[in-house]
Amino acid sequence: MTAKRRLALTTAALALTLTAACGGGDEPESTPSPQTTSTPSATGDATPEPAEGVRVEVTITADGTTPTGDRVDVGVGEPVTLVVTSEITDEVHVHSDPEVSIDVTPGQTVERTFTIDRPGQVAVESHETGATILQLVVQS
């Protein structure tokens, strides 16, 4: 699927999701669609995984992170989902434009899906431990 088609489908899905969330009248609620938007968005535990894209499981402890500094290849506009489980209070920071911040607390798992619209390397860091968790290598 081309990036333009994926973006068009994502935009349509987001519009439908927002319409349903705003109380579209007496119509029955629809099943939530996967979060594959071009802006940072938090997803809850009950939200399905994106149909396409890159999914990375992240664990944070007082001793550090897993993964640690791994390089992950992603395409421009491809959904990236970080699933962060932490034993400490922390902030995971994705140094993209716009930047993405994920606040986590002990025992909590947070899932965040976002896209990056320009080629380059994007660091994902733990502010509490100072560790580089990932390097997203974004290619067109």
Salt bridges, closest charged atoms under 4 A:
GLU49 OE1 - ARG55 NE 3.93
GLU52 OE1 - ARG6 NH1 3.22
GLU57 OE2 - ARG55 NE 3.61
ASP97 OD2 - ARG118 NH2 2.28
GLU99 OE1 - HIS93 NE2 3.11
GLU111 OE1 - ARG55 NH2 3.39
GLU125 OE1 - HIS95 NE2 2.71
